[in-house]
Amino acid sequence: MNDLATLDAYGVLTEPTTLTIQRLLPGPIERIWAYLTESELRRRWLAAGEMELRLGATTELVWRNEQLNDPPTRRPEGFGEEHRMQVEITELDPPHRLGISWGGTGGVTFVLEPQGREVLLTVIHRRVEDRATLLNVSAGWHAHLDMLVADATGGVKPRHWDHWTRLRAEYDRRLPA
């Protein structure tokens, strides 16, 4: 998956219950590390929450997805205005690797690899065992990473919830039943 010529925006199942998705971002690596670990930068593409960078440290991540766009986007039925989740740091090798627990799944690992002046970010979400969760997770990571790319490059952010809804339907077609 490190061949940049074949880098695809869509996540793939690298194991039956493991989603892997990548993005190529403008460096340096410390800048992208900050987008993963600093609350104010992470809030702009994913979720807020102060993070103490040590193994075993816990953080409460707070999603307010409607606030990712100005004006805010309308959330789909069944999603709250805010979502909170306690995560624990399970892997830590700054600025190359960050692993965190993630709800009832096997957790998420972020891997950063310098590629010249750019940085390859690989997100690996393990043990997503039911299809509905897998579709939500796949569309969610894809949509949030598109927000990160837009923020990091100064590009236009997609309309989050509209983008997520379209992506969820696309992942439903792409991923095995």
Secondary structure, DSSP 8 states (H G I E B T S, - for coil): ---GGG--SS-EEEETTEEEEEEEEES-HHHHHHHHH-HHHHHTTS-B-----STT-EEEEEE-GGGGSSS-----TT--S-EEEEEEEEEEETTTEEEE--TTSSEEEEEEEEETTEEEEEEEEE---SHHHHHHHHHHHHHHHHHHHHHHHT-----HHHHHHHHHHHHHHHS--
